[in-house]
Each structure stands twice: as structure tokens, then as C-alpha cells.
Amino acid sequence: MNTERTSLVERAARHAALADVARLMVVEELALGDRSPSELQVVVDLPSNLLAHHLKVLEDAGLVARRRSEGDRRRTYLTLLDSSLVEPPTADGLHVGRILFVCSANSARSQLAAALWRRASDVPVASAGTRPAERVSDGAKEVAKRRSLKLIGSTPRMLSDVAADDDYVVAVCDNAYEELSPAVNLHWSVPDPVAQGNDAAFDLAYTELERRVTNLAPRLIAS
């Protein structure tokens, strides 16, 4: 099978995967943040075996990926891989006082997310950690430099010292989400680049955070 025909087959599989109301509901639910299968089941109101079938169709079509939690290894989270599948916002966005990105150490993912947000939106932004590290990771500083991104914070900060009542909280790691839920508005299951410690891991984290920030920014308005 030549490359052009393979591409057509893949495109047909993607369209077929979306030609179902339940699967479209799943895609819409994953538009802004990640969900576990049990969380999705509550929203779409389907039996677990039927939901499992729909998720497999979406995964096989390359529209959704499943990741095991870096915190509670018994959990998995589902991520929408292509934000273009979701209709752009048509109504007024959600008014928020500030967006707060949180991860465990506040040394990489939340720092990068906050810097990307400041570049994409006029909604005020901050970042914090549930167990802050002593310093921002060298890998985060280096990937920011490679991408001409100016980091906001020079030192990781404790969540309790930063959080405000009107914050829109985005947990960018599984540990923070599992520790703070249900006080979290969105969960982004972004793999920890510090644990891997190489440039490729930080580049992947940067790219994923940039995609998610770009998708979310038009939907929030400074109050």
C-alpha cells in the first residue's frame, strides 16, 4: 500500500471514529483536560463495557492516548491528541481572576506552563508546587532558552503561599491532581521531564504544554 493510500485509510478511520454521538461526547469532554475512564463514565453516562469499546475505537484511530498515572499507578488518564477536533469557542469565555498552574515541585512543568500562558493571554498567571523543589530545574531553563521563552518565577513556591480564592487551577502533573482534586479545574497529565532528565523529554513537555495553553487561552477571560 503506497503512502497516499495509507493516509486515506487513516483519515477514513478517524472520520469513522468520530461518527458516533458517544465518542463525540468523549472528545468534547477531553477537549481541555484529561480524564480517567471512571471520570468519563460519570459524564457520558455509559456502562463501563460500552465506554471501553468507544475508547478503544478512539485510541485505535490515533485520536486519544492513554497514560498511566505517575502518582497512583492503578489509575490511567486519557488525553485528546488533536485539539482541532473540537469546535472553537463561539460564546464569551469563562471569566477568571487568575490562572494557577500547579505541579509537585514547581520546578519545570508548571513554570513552563505559566510562561507560555503569559505569552498567550492577558489573564493573570502564577505557578506553585505542592512540595516545591529548591530551584527551577536546569532542563526547564534550557528548553525555555532554546524556545526564546522567558520564565516567570526564579524560585519554586509553595501552593499555600500563592493560591487565591478566585484562581482557575490547572494541575499539570498527576501527583498534584490526585492530591488536590476536587479543588482542581483542569488536569493535564504531562509526563515529568525532570525524571527523564534529557533535552528530548523537556522538548516534549514544552510542546505538549504549548499545545494545551494555545487551546485553553481563547476560552478564559480576565475578570
N, CA, C and O of each residue as an XYZ file, in Angstrom:
892
protein
N       0.849     -1.196      0.000
C       0.000      0.000      0.000
C       0.883      1.244      0.000
O       1.748      1.381      0.865
N       0.680      2.157     -0.959
C       1.533      3.333     -1.017
C       1.167      4.340      0.079
O       0.153      4.212      0.765
N       2.038      5.344      0.209
C       1.874      6.309      1.293
C       0.565      7.079      1.181
O      -0.105      7.315      2.186
N       0.196      7.474     -0.040
C      -1.036      8.237     -0.231
C      -2.264      7.428      0.170
O      -3.177      7.951      0.810
N      -2.284      6.155     -0.208
C      -3.428      5.318      0.149
C      -3.468      5.070      1.653
O      -4.542      5.047      2.255
N      -2.296      4.884      2.258
C      -2.248      4.700      3.711
C      -2.827      5.911      4.417
O      -3.568      5.773      5.390
N      -2.490      7.096      3.930
C      -3.012      8.326      4.529
C      -4.529      8.396      4.408
O      -5.206      8.811      5.349
N      -5.070      7.995      3.259
C      -6.513      7.998      3.069
C      -7.202      7.032      4.020
O      -8.256      7.343      4.574
N      -6.610      5.870      4.208
C      -7.174      4.871      5.122
C      -7.176      5.415      6.547
O      -8.157      5.250      7.273
N      -6.093      6.057      6.947
C      -6.011      6.617      8.297
C      -7.044      7.725      8.484
O      -7.678      7.814      9.535
N      -7.210      8.564      7.471
C      -8.203      9.629      7.562
C      -9.618      9.061      7.645
O     -10.454      9.575      8.388
N      -9.879      8.020      6.893
C     -11.200      7.391      6.935
C     -11.475      6.805      8.320
O     -12.593      6.886      8.829
N     -10.440      6.215      8.920
C     -10.598      5.637     10.258
C     -10.892      6.723     11.285
O     -11.682      6.515     12.206
N     -10.253      7.886     11.127
C     -10.505      8.988     12.052
C     -11.939      9.492     11.921
O     -12.615      9.725     12.923
N     -12.397      9.657     10.688
C     -13.772     10.114     10.476
C     -14.782      9.096     11.010
O     -15.795      9.463     11.605
N     -14.492      7.824     10.788
C     -15.396      6.779     11.278
C     -15.449      6.782     12.807
O     -16.507      6.581     13.404
N     -14.299      7.013     13.426
C     -14.255      7.024     14.891
C     -15.103      8.149     15.470
O     -15.641      8.022     16.570
N     -15.225      9.249     14.731
C     -15.978     10.402     15.218
C     -17.450     10.361     14.832
O     -18.231     11.216     15.251
N     -17.826      9.371     14.036
C     -19.212      9.283     13.560
C     -20.109      8.566     14.560
O     -20.849      7.647     14.210
N     -20.027      9.001     15.794
C     -20.833      8.396     16.854
C     -21.007      9.440     17.952
O     -20.037     10.080     18.359
N     -22.235      9.614     18.430
C     -22.512     10.650     19.419
C     -21.731     10.427     20.706
O     -21.187     11.376     21.271
N     -21.669      9.187     21.174
C     -20.968      8.911     22.431
C     -19.482      9.247     22.316
O     -18.889      9.804     23.240
N     -18.889      8.902     21.173
C     -17.462      9.184     21.016
C     -17.208     10.687     20.876
O     -16.189     11.197     21.342
N     -18.140     11.389     20.231
C     -18.014     12.843     20.176
C     -18.131     13.458     21.573
O     -17.457     14.442     21.876
N     -18.972     12.888     22.408
C     -19.086     13.362     23.785
C     -17.769     13.182     24.524
O     -17.353     14.061     25.280
N     -17.113     12.052     24.310
C     -15.811     11.801     24.941
C     -14.792     12.829     24.463
O     -14.060     13.405     25.268
N     -14.746     13.061     23.143
C     -13.805     14.027     22.583
C     -14.052     15.418     23.170
O     -13.104     16.107     23.549
N     -15.312     15.832     23.246
C     -15.631     17.138     23.813
C     -15.205     17.230     25.276
O     -14.722     18.269     25.728
N     -15.387     16.140     26.003
C     -15.022     16.137     27.425
C     -13.512     16.230     27.615
O     -13.041     16.780     28.610
N     -12.754     15.690     26.658
C     -11.293     15.718     26.752
C     -10.696     16.945     26.071
O      -9.476     17.064     25.962
N     -11.545     17.851     25.616
C     -11.067     18.989     24.830
C     -10.072     19.846     25.595
O      -9.087     20.310     25.019
N     -10.311     20.060     26.868
C      -9.468     20.964     27.644
C      -8.593     20.265     28.663
O      -7.541     20.783     29.041
N      -9.019     19.086     29.115
C      -8.243     18.404     30.148
C      -8.401     16.904     30.083
O      -9.258     16.388     29.366
N      -7.576     16.211     30.832
C      -7.540     14.759     30.806
C      -8.489     14.178     31.849
O      -8.780     14.792     32.875
N      -8.955     12.977     31.548
C      -9.907     12.300     32.441
C      -9.534     10.832     32.570
O      -8.979     10.233     31.648
N      -9.843     10.269     33.716
C      -9.742      8.822     33.877
C     -10.996      8.191     33.289
O     -12.003      8.883     33.137
N     -10.976      6.903     32.951
C     -12.181      6.256     32.445
C     -13.368      6.384     33.401
O     -14.502      6.574     32.963
N     -13.107      6.279     34.699
C     -14.217      6.386     35.650
C     -14.796      7.797     35.674
O     -16.005      7.964     35.837
N     -13.951      8.814     35.515
C     -14.451     10.191     35.444
C     -15.276     10.393     34.181
O     -16.321     11.043     34.217
N     -14.815      9.845     33.076
C     -15.567      9.950     31.829
C     -16.912      9.250     31.935
O     -17.914      9.737     31.410
N     -16.936      8.116     32.609
C     -18.169      7.348     32.709
C     -19.268      8.150     33.400
O     -20.438      8.061     33.027
N     -18.889      8.927     34.403
C     -19.861      9.759     35.106
C     -20.457     10.800     34.162
O     -21.655     11.079     34.208
N     -19.611     11.369     33.306
C     -20.046     12.458     32.423
C     -20.898     11.942     31.269
O     -21.963     12.492     30.988
N     -20.433     10.889     30.599
C     -21.147     10.417     29.404
C     -22.260      9.435     29.740
O     -23.091      9.121     28.887
N     -22.282      8.946     30.985
C     -23.376      8.094     31.464
C     -23.557      6.856     30.585
O     -24.635      6.603     30.047
N     -22.461      6.088     30.457
C     -22.495      4.840     29.700
C     -22.018      3.695     30.580
O     -21.212      3.915     31.484
N     -22.498      2.472     30.338
C     -21.947      1.320     31.049
C     -20.455      1.202     30.777
O     -19.989      1.590     29.706
N     -19.707      0.675     31.727
C     -18.248      0.631     31.609
C     -17.791     -0.158     30.385
O     -16.808      0.213     29.743
N     -18.501     -1.253     30.054
C     -18.066     -2.048     28.899
C     -18.281     -1.305     27.583
O     -17.475     -1.432     26.661
N     -19.363     -0.530     27.490
C     -19.625      0.238     26.277
C     -18.649      1.409     26.163
O     -18.168      1.711     25.071
N     -18.358      2.061     27.276
C     -17.374      3.139     27.257
C     -16.013      2.601     26.839
O     -15.304      3.245     26.066
N     -15.641      1.425     27.344
C     -14.355      0.819     26.977
C     -14.278      0.588     25.469
O     -13.231      0.796     24.856
N     -15.383      0.162     24.879
C     -15.415     -0.042     23.430
C     -15.170      1.270     22.696
O     -14.351      1.321     21.778
N     -15.868      2.327     23.090
C     -15.716      3.616     22.419
C     -14.296      4.162     22.585
O     -13.731      4.729     21.650
N     -13.732      3.992     23.759
C     -12.364      4.472     23.982
C     -11.364      3.719     23.110
O     -10.411      4.308     22.601
N     -11.583      2.418     22.940
C     -10.681      1.634     22.096
C     -10.747      2.107     20.643
O      -9.724      2.181     19.961
N     -11.947      2.423     20.177
C     -12.090      2.924     18.809
C     -11.310      4.226     18.640
O     -10.607      4.407     17.646
N     -11.434      5.124     19.603
C     -10.725      6.402     19.537
C      -9.213      6.214     19.630
O      -8.453      6.890     18.937
N      -8.785      5.295     20.487
C      -7.345      5.025     20.601
C      -6.802      4.395     19.326
O      -5.734      4.779     18.850
N      -7.525      3.436     18.775
C      -7.061      2.761     17.550
C      -6.959      3.736     16.382
O      -6.125      3.562     15.494
N      -7.808      4.762     16.383
C      -7.777      5.760     15.320
C      -6.721      6.835     15.565
O      -6.551      7.737     14.744
N      -6.014      6.743     16.686
C      -4.962      7.704     16.993
C      -5.459      9.048     17.459
O      -4.735     10.040     17.374
N      -6.698      9.101     17.957
C      -7.275     10.360     18.408
C      -7.082     10.590     19.902
O      -7.058     11.729     20.368
N      -6.946      9.510     20.638
C      -6.838      9.567     22.092
C      -5.691      8.678     22.543
O      -5.481      7.603     21.981
N      -4.951      9.113     23.547
C      -3.876      8.308     24.133
C      -4.185      8.047     25.598
O      -4.826      8.858     26.266
N      -3.727      6.919     26.080
C      -3.938      6.537     27.474
C      -2.585      6.518     28.185
O      -1.625      5.926     27.693
N      -2.521      7.166     29.337
C      -1.278      7.207     30.108
C      -1.527      6.714     31.517
O      -2.558      7.010     32.122
N      -0.569      5.958     32.034
C      -0.667      5.524     33.426
C      -0.211      6.654     34.332
O       0.778      7.329     34.049
N      -0.933      6.855     35.415
C      -0.610      7.935     36.341
C       0.799      7.787     36.893
O       1.239      6.684     37.221
N       1.502      8.911     36.992
C       2.812      8.911     37.643
C       2.671      8.914     39.159
O       3.653      8.728     39.877
N       1.452      9.125     39.646
C       1.199      9.089     41.075
C       0.635      7.738     41.479
O       1.381      6.834     41.855
N      -0.676      7.603     41.401
C      -1.356      6.351     41.703
C      -1.304      5.460     40.464
O      -2.065      5.662     39.517
N      -0.417      4.487     40.473
C      -0.174      3.677     39.276
C      -1.375      2.816     38.898
O      -1.385      2.219     37.822
N      -2.378      2.741     39.757
C      -3.591      1.993     39.415
C      -4.473      2.784     38.453
O      -5.366      2.218     37.822
N      -4.232      4.077     38.339
C      -5.064      4.937     37.502
C      -4.453      5.111     36.112
O      -3.238      5.051     35.926
N      -5.347      5.329     35.144
C      -4.908      5.776     33.819
C      -5.693      7.023     33.454
O      -6.806      7.241     33.933
N      -5.093      7.835     32.599
C      -5.752      9.050     32.137
C      -5.750      9.075     30.615
O      -4.821      8.591     29.967
N      -6.810      9.650     30.061
C      -6.974      9.737     28.619
C      -6.754     11.169     28.159
O      -7.266     12.116     28.756
N      -5.981     11.311     27.082
C      -5.614     12.613     26.541
C      -6.067     12.712     25.092
O      -5.839     11.793     24.305
N      -6.702     13.812     24.738
C      -7.053     14.081     23.348
C      -5.803     14.591     22.638
O      -5.188     15.563     23.075
N      -5.430     13.931     21.540
C      -4.169     14.242     20.872
C      -4.276     15.366     19.845
O      -3.266     15.964     19.475
N      -5.461     15.650     19.395
C      -5.632     16.646     18.338
C      -6.721     17.636     18.737
O      -7.908     17.320     18.657
N      -6.322     18.829     19.165
C      -7.290     19.827     19.627
C      -8.151     20.366     18.497
O      -9.203     20.951     18.756
N      -7.734     20.186     17.255
C      -8.518     20.686     16.123
C      -9.823     19.918     15.947
O     -10.697     20.354     15.198
N      -9.968     18.787     16.624
C     -11.200     18.008     16.544
C     -12.354     18.698     17.253
O     -13.515     18.346     17.044
N     -12.042     19.672     18.086
C     -13.049     20.340     18.902
C     -13.390     21.681     18.284
O     -12.509     22.414     17.837
N     -14.671     21.994     18.262
C     -15.110     23.265     17.711
C     -14.524     24.418     18.527
O     -14.485     24.343     19.756
N     -14.066     25.489     17.860
C     -13.548     26.645     18.599
C     -14.666     27.312     19.384
O     -15.837     27.194     19.024
N     -14.306     28.016     20.462
C     -15.341     28.668     21.269
C     -16.065     29.744     20.473
O     -15.438     30.538     19.771
N     -17.388     29.765     20.587
C     -18.192     30.755     19.869
C     -18.827     31.768     20.812
O     -19.111     32.895     20.407
N     -19.050     31.382     22.052
C     -19.641     32.294     23.032
C     -18.542     32.974     23.843
O     -17.357     32.678     23.685
N     -18.961     33.891     24.716
C     -17.996     34.538     25.595
C     -17.286     33.498     26.445
O     -17.876     32.493     26.841
N     -16.023     33.750     26.718
C     -15.248     32.810     27.511
C     -15.585     32.887     28.993
O     -16.400     33.707     29.418
N     -14.956     32.035     29.757
C     -15.140     31.997     31.204
C     -14.287     33.087     31.850
O     -13.090     33.187     31.582
N     -14.905     33.893     32.692
C     -14.189     34.962     33.381
C     -13.499     34.397     34.629
O     -14.142     33.771     35.471
N     -12.210     34.620     34.737
C     -11.441     34.132     35.884
C     -10.542     35.247     36.397
O     -10.141     36.139     35.649
N     -10.234     35.178     37.689
C      -9.346     36.177     38.270
C      -7.898     35.946     37.901
O      -7.154     36.885     37.617
N      -7.505     34.669     37.908
C      -6.128     34.304     37.605
C      -6.091     32.820     37.290
O      -6.908     32.051     37.796
N      -5.150     32.422     36.462
C      -4.919     31.002     36.239
C      -3.674     30.599     37.017
O      -2.654     31.288     36.988
N      -3.776     29.475     37.710
C      -2.678     28.992     38.555
C      -2.289     27.594     38.110
O      -3.087     26.661     38.208
N      -1.054     27.446     37.616
C      -0.546     26.149     37.202
C       0.196     25.514     38.372
O       1.040     26.137     39.015
N      -0.149     24.247     38.626
C       0.408     23.559     39.788
C       0.994     22.216     39.381
O       0.376     21.461     38.630
N       2.187     21.925     39.877
C       2.736     20.567     39.830
C       3.375     20.296     41.181
O       3.302     21.139     42.075
N       3.989     19.160     41.346
C       4.520     18.812     42.663
C       5.663     19.734     43.075
O       5.622     20.340     44.146
N       6.687     19.840     42.218
C       7.912     20.540     42.603
C       7.959     21.993     42.162
O       8.785     22.759     42.658
N       7.075     22.393     41.226
C       7.115     23.749     40.669
C       8.505     24.083     40.123
O       8.984     25.212     40.226
N       9.131     23.060     39.540
C      10.484     23.260     39.030
C      10.579     23.154     37.514
O      11.616     23.488     36.941
N       9.505     22.692     36.843
C       9.584     22.516     35.391
C       8.226     22.744     34.723
O       8.003     23.796     34.124
N       7.315     21.764     34.821
C       6.075     21.834     34.055
C       5.238     23.061     34.379
O       4.792     23.754     33.465
N       5.016     23.343     35.643
C       4.186     24.497     35.992
C       4.892     25.807     35.669
O       4.241     26.794     35.327
N       6.210     25.824     35.775
C       6.971     27.019     35.400
C       6.852     27.298     33.905
O       6.624     28.437     33.497
N       7.006     26.252     33.090
C       6.899     26.410     31.643
C       5.478     26.800     31.238
O       5.281     27.664     30.384
N       4.487     26.149     31.863
C       3.092     26.452     31.532
C       2.766     27.909     31.837
O       2.096     28.572     31.045
N       3.230     28.410     32.969
C       2.945     29.800     33.341
C       3.592     30.772     32.357
O       2.983     31.772     31.977
N       4.810     30.482     31.949
C       5.500     31.355     30.994
C       4.818     31.324     29.631
O       4.686     32.359     28.978
N       4.389     30.148     29.202
C       3.665     30.029     27.937
C       2.328     30.771     28.010
O       1.898     31.401     27.043
N       1.684     30.685     29.170
C       0.399     31.365     29.324
C       0.566     32.873     29.237
O      -0.224     33.549     28.578
N       1.577     33.400     29.890
C       1.789     34.847     29.860
C       2.005     35.346     28.432
O       1.637     36.472     28.099
N       2.601     34.504     27.598
C       2.830     34.872     26.208
C       1.546     34.777     25.375
O       1.428     35.436     24.341
N       0.582     33.956     25.824
C      -0.613     33.686     25.018
C      -1.852     34.448     25.458
O      -2.792     34.586     24.675
N      -1.881     34.945     26.687
C      -3.126     35.502     27.238
C      -2.834     36.659     28.182
O      -1.750     36.752     28.759
N      -3.843     37.558     28.331
C      -3.707     38.646     29.296
C      -4.332     38.293     30.641
O      -4.364     39.132     31.541
N      -4.831     37.064     30.792
C      -5.316     36.604     32.097
C      -4.114     36.447     33.022
O      -3.153     35.771     32.654
N      -4.137     37.051     34.212
C      -3.005     36.916     35.131
C      -2.677     35.450     35.414
O      -3.561     34.594     35.389
N      -1.408     35.169     35.681
C      -0.957     33.796     35.834
C       0.059     33.681     36.963
O       0.809     34.616     37.246
N       0.067     32.520     37.596
C       1.071     32.196     38.610
C       1.298     30.689     38.560
O       0.552     29.956     37.909
N       2.332     30.243     39.252
C       2.582     28.807     39.354
C       3.042     28.485     40.768
O       3.547     29.346     41.488
N       2.855     27.223     41.146
C       3.217     26.809     42.500
C       3.358     25.298     42.539
O       3.030     24.601     41.579
N       3.855     24.803     43.673
C       4.028     23.365     43.853
C       3.475     22.890     45.174
O       3.432     23.639     46.150
N       3.053     21.643     45.201
C       2.585     21.067     46.465
C       3.753     20.691     47.367
O       3.613     20.661     48.590
N       4.902     20.404     46.768
C       6.136     20.117     47.513
C       7.297     20.740     46.722
O       8.024     20.031     46.026
N       7.465     22.049     46.831
C       8.404     22.747     45.955
C       9.846     22.265     46.080
O      10.324     21.941     47.167
N      10.518     22.227     44.942
C      11.947     21.920     44.919
C      12.725     23.154     45.386
O      12.150     24.220     45.607
N      14.015     22.994     45.529
C      14.840     24.116     45.962
C      15.053     25.128     44.852
O      15.249     26.315     45.117
N      15.014     24.657     43.589
C      15.284     25.573     42.484
C      14.583     25.086     41.217
O      14.184     23.925     41.117
N      14.445     25.977     40.274
C      13.914     25.613     38.967
C      14.937     24.715     38.276
O      16.137     24.981     38.333
N      14.470     23.668     37.631
C      15.385     22.697     37.029
C      16.171     23.309     35.877
O      15.675     24.171     35.151
N      17.402     22.844     35.728
C      18.235     23.325     34.622
C      17.597     22.986     33.273
O      17.686     23.764     32.323
N      16.953     21.822     33.202
C      16.317     21.423     31.947
C      15.217     22.381     31.530
O      15.064     22.677     30.345
N      14.437     22.874     32.512
C      13.386     23.841     32.208
C      13.984     25.154     31.730
O      13.479     25.763     30.786
N      15.047     25.587     32.372
C      15.706     26.833     31.954
C      16.263     26.695     30.541
O      16.175     27.623     29.736
N      16.835     25.536     30.248
C      17.479     25.345     28.940
C      16.454     25.263     27.813
O      16.655     25.845     26.748
N      15.345     24.533     28.048
C      14.337     24.452     26.984
C      13.673     25.810     26.775
O      13.319     26.160     25.649
N      13.501     26.574     27.847
C      12.952     27.926     27.703
C      13.894     28.797     26.870
O      13.445     29.572     26.024
N      15.180     28.670     27.109
C      16.155     29.441     26.348
C      16.147     29.033     24.877
O      16.232     29.880     23.988
N      16.043     27.713     24.629
C      16.012     27.236     23.239
C      14.792     27.755     22.499
O      14.846     27.987     21.291
N      13.684     27.938     23.221
C      12.429     28.369     22.590
C      12.160     29.864     22.768
O      11.060     30.337     22.482
N      13.156     30.601     23.235
C      13.023     32.056     23.428
C      11.840     32.387     24.338
O      11.078     33.315     24.068
N      11.700     31.625     25.405
C      10.622     31.808     26.375
C      11.212     32.315     27.679
O      12.173     31.740     28.190
N      10.652     33.376     28.216
C      11.132     33.935     29.471
C      10.332     33.353     30.632
O       9.122     33.559     30.720
N      11.001     32.633     31.515
C      10.323     32.071     32.684
C       9.910     33.188     33.635
O      10.569     34.224     33.729
N       8.800     32.952     34.339
C       8.265     33.967     35.240
C       8.922     33.892     36.615
O       9.379     34.902     37.151
N       8.962     32.689     37.178
C       9.469     32.527     38.532
C      10.926     32.105     38.559
O      11.355     31.291     37.742
N      11.677     32.647     39.481
C      13.076     32.257     39.631
C      13.253     31.195     40.705
O      14.281     30.520     40.758
N      12.234     31.050     41.570
C      12.309     30.094     42.679
C      10.966     29.391     42.825
O       9.925     30.048     42.808
N      10.968     28.066     42.968
C       9.703     27.344     43.208
C       9.004     27.850     44.468
O       9.656     28.208     45.449
N       7.669     27.875     44.433
C       6.896     28.406     45.544
C       5.868     27.390     46.030
O       5.377     26.564     45.260
N       5.557     27.466     47.306
C       4.575     26.587     47.929
C       3.160     27.024     47.550
O       2.843     28.213     47.562
N       2.327     26.061     47.219
C       0.965     26.348     46.795
C       0.210     27.183     47.818
O      -0.483     28.131     47.448
N       0.332     26.851     49.080
C      -0.423     27.564     50.111
C      -0.011     29.027     50.221
O      -0.777     29.841     50.735
N       1.187     29.378     49.746
C       1.650     30.758     49.785
C       1.192     31.561     48.562
O       1.298     32.787     48.540
N       0.687     30.864     47.556
C       0.363     31.510     46.286
C      -1.137     31.513     46.006
O      -1.652     32.477     45.440
N      -1.840     30.462     46.389
C      -3.228     30.249     45.986
C      -4.156     31.359     46.469
O      -4.007     31.886     47.572
N      -5.125     31.701     45.607
C      -6.166     32.679     45.940
C      -7.526     32.068     45.640
O      -7.633     31.105     44.880
N      -8.568     32.641     46.248
C      -9.902     32.062     46.135
C     -10.426     32.054     44.704
O     -11.179     31.153     44.334
N     -10.046     33.036     43.891
C     -10.603     33.122     42.543
C      -9.692     32.510     41.487
O      -9.862     32.786     40.300
N      -8.733     31.689     41.890
C      -7.837     31.044     40.935
C      -8.561     29.978     40.123
O      -9.412     29.253     40.639
N      -8.209     29.897     38.855
C      -8.606     28.780     37.994
C      -7.396     27.850     37.983
O      -6.370     28.164     37.381
N      -7.523     26.706     38.651
C      -6.365     25.847     38.935
C      -6.219     24.764     37.877
O      -7.154     24.011     37.605
N      -5.033     24.696     37.286
C      -4.694     23.655     36.323
C      -3.537     22.842     36.883
O      -2.432     23.357     37.050
N      -3.793     21.577     37.172
C      -2.738     20.671     37.641
C      -2.058     20.062     36.423
O      -2.702     19.384     35.622
N      -0.770     20.300     36.284
C      -0.047     19.816     35.113
C       0.750     18.551     35.416
O       1.630     18.163     34.648
N       0.435     17.921     36.528
C       1.027     16.609     36.819
C       0.014     15.762     37.576
O      -0.890     16.285     38.227
N       0.179     14.453     37.482
C      -0.781     13.528     38.089
C      -0.753     13.601     39.607
O      -1.802     13.554     40.250
N       0.440     13.715     40.187
C       0.538     13.745     41.645
C      -0.223     14.926     42.233
O      -0.966     14.772     43.202
N      -0.035     16.107     41.642
C      -0.732     17.291     42.146
C      -2.236     17.147     41.982
O      -3.000     17.513     42.874
N      -2.662     16.610     40.836
C      -4.093     16.431     40.610
C      -4.704     15.488     41.635
O      -5.756     15.778     42.205
N      -4.048     14.368     41.866
C      -4.595     13.383     42.795
C      -4.565     13.879     44.236
O      -5.386     13.467     45.055
N      -3.635     14.749     44.540
C      -3.546     15.304     45.886
C      -4.576     16.412     46.116
O      -5.107     16.551     47.218
N      -4.855     17.193     45.082
C      -5.679     18.388     45.242
C      -7.123     18.222     44.801
O      -7.984     18.984     45.241
N      -7.414     17.249     43.943
C      -8.782     17.063     43.463
C      -9.720     16.923     44.648
O      -9.374     16.238     45.611
N     -10.905     17.549     44.618
C     -11.605     18.226     43.512
C     -11.384     19.736     43.444
O     -12.179     20.436     42.818
N     -10.332     20.253     44.065
C     -10.081     21.688     44.019
C      -9.404     22.123     42.725
O      -9.009     23.281     42.586
N      -9.269     21.195     41.778
C      -8.602     21.461     40.507
C      -9.650     21.646     39.414
O     -10.595     20.863     39.318
N      -9.486     22.671     38.597
C     -10.416     22.906     37.484
C     -10.088     22.054     36.276
O     -10.993     21.537     35.621
N      -8.797     21.897     35.968
C      -8.368     21.081     34.839
C      -7.158     20.250     35.230
O      -6.353     20.645     36.073
N      -7.052     19.088     34.594
C      -5.897     18.206     34.805
C      -5.226     17.949     33.470
O      -5.865     17.491     32.523
N      -3.934     18.247     33.397
C      -3.126     17.921     32.231
C      -2.090     16.890     32.653
O      -1.188     17.190     33.435
N      -2.221     15.685     32.137
C      -1.323     14.582     32.516
C      -0.057     14.640     31.663
O       0.106     13.868     30.719
N       0.828     15.561     32.009
C       2.066     15.769     31.257
C       3.200     15.004     31.948
O       3.467     15.246     33.125
N       3.872     14.090     31.245
C       4.959     13.328     31.860
C       6.058     14.241     32.412
O       6.355     15.285     31.832
N       6.644     13.847     33.513
C       7.651     14.639     34.206
C       8.978     14.611     33.450
O       9.610     13.556     33.395
N       9.427     15.718     32.869
C      10.698     15.701     32.150
C      11.900     15.626     33.080
O      12.962     15.147     32.683
N      11.741     16.096     34.320
C      12.857     16.059     35.270
C      13.248     14.622     35.572
O      14.429     14.312     35.728
N      12.261     13.753     35.653
C      12.540     12.345     35.949
C      13.384     11.707     34.850
O      14.232     10.859     35.129
N      13.153     12.114     33.599
C      13.930     11.569     32.485
C      15.248     12.317     32.311
O      16.278     11.716     32.004
N      15.206     13.618     32.507
C      16.429     14.393     32.600
C      17.167     14.684     31.318
O      18.331     15.081     31.369
N      16.538     14.503     30.157
C      17.241     14.788     28.905
C      16.506     15.855     28.108
O      15.347     16.162     28.386
N      17.194     16.422     27.104
C      16.613     17.500     26.315
C      15.329     17.068     25.619
O      14.372     17.838     25.533
N      15.310     15.828     25.120
C      14.130     15.349     24.395
C      12.892     15.368     25.287
O      11.808     15.731     24.831
N      13.044     14.978     26.562
C      11.908     14.960     27.482
C      11.388     16.373     27.743
O      10.179     16.597     27.793
N      12.302     17.314     27.906
C      11.876     18.699     28.136
C      11.243     19.299     26.884
O      10.292     20.075     26.985
N      11.753     18.953     25.717
C      11.152     19.433     24.465
C       9.738     18.892     24.303
O       8.838     19.615     23.876
N       9.543     17.615     24.644
C       8.206     17.026     24.541
C       7.236     17.702     25.512
O       6.098     18.005     25.154
N       7.699     17.934     26.746
C       6.847     18.597     27.734
C       6.492     20.003     27.271
O       5.344     20.431     27.392
N       7.470     20.715     26.744
C       7.230     22.066     26.237
C       6.182     22.051     25.125
O       5.239     22.842     25.142
N       6.351     21.151     24.163
C       5.438     21.084     23.026
C       4.020     20.760     23.465
O       3.059     21.337     22.956
N       3.890     19.840     24.407
C       2.552     19.471     24.875
C       1.914     20.605     25.654
O       0.728     20.888     25.480
N       2.682     21.253     26.504
C       2.139     22.381     27.262
C       1.760     23.534     26.336
O       0.740     24.190     26.550
N       2.561     23.783     25.324
C       2.255     24.853     24.378
C       0.939     24.564     23.648
O       0.116     25.462     23.470
N       0.744     23.317     23.228
C      -0.498     22.943     22.543
C      -1.703     23.154     23.449
O      -2.729     23.676     23.013
N      -1.580     22.758     24.681
C      -2.709     22.861     25.603
C      -2.991     24.319     25.977
O      -4.150     24.725     26.059
N      -1.954     25.091     26.200
C      -2.132     26.513     26.510
C      -2.797     27.229     25.341
O      -3.704     28.036     25.544
N      -2.358     26.944     24.130
C      -2.931     27.560     22.934
C      -4.411     27.236     22.802
O      -5.193     28.072     22.350
N      -4.795     26.035     23.192
C      -6.193     25.613     23.107
C      -7.049     26.266     24.196
O      -8.205     26.613     23.954
N      -6.485     26.429     25.379
C      -7.256     26.958     26.512
C      -7.350     28.480     26.506
O      -8.373     29.038     26.900
N      -6.298     29.152     26.065
C      -6.219     30.614     26.213
C      -7.434     31.368     25.665
O      -7.901     32.299     26.322
N      -7.970     31.007     24.484
C      -9.129     31.765     23.966
C     -10.402     31.562     24.776
O     -11.378     32.285     24.577
N     -10.409     30.612     25.665
C     -11.626     30.268     26.394
C     -11.718     30.921     27.764
O     -12.750     30.820     28.427
N     -10.649     31.591     28.199
C     -10.646     32.268     29.501
C     -10.475     33.760     29.304
O      -9.700     34.202     28.455
N     -11.207     34.536     30.098
C     -11.162     35.996     30.035
C     -10.870     36.541     31.431
O     -11.414     36.057     32.423
N     -10.016     37.541     31.494
C      -9.698     38.152     32.777
C     -10.931     38.861     33.346
O     -11.570     39.654     32.656
N     -11.253     38.575     34.589
C     -12.432     39.194     35.213
C     -12.073     40.539     35.830
O     -12.935     41.207     36.400
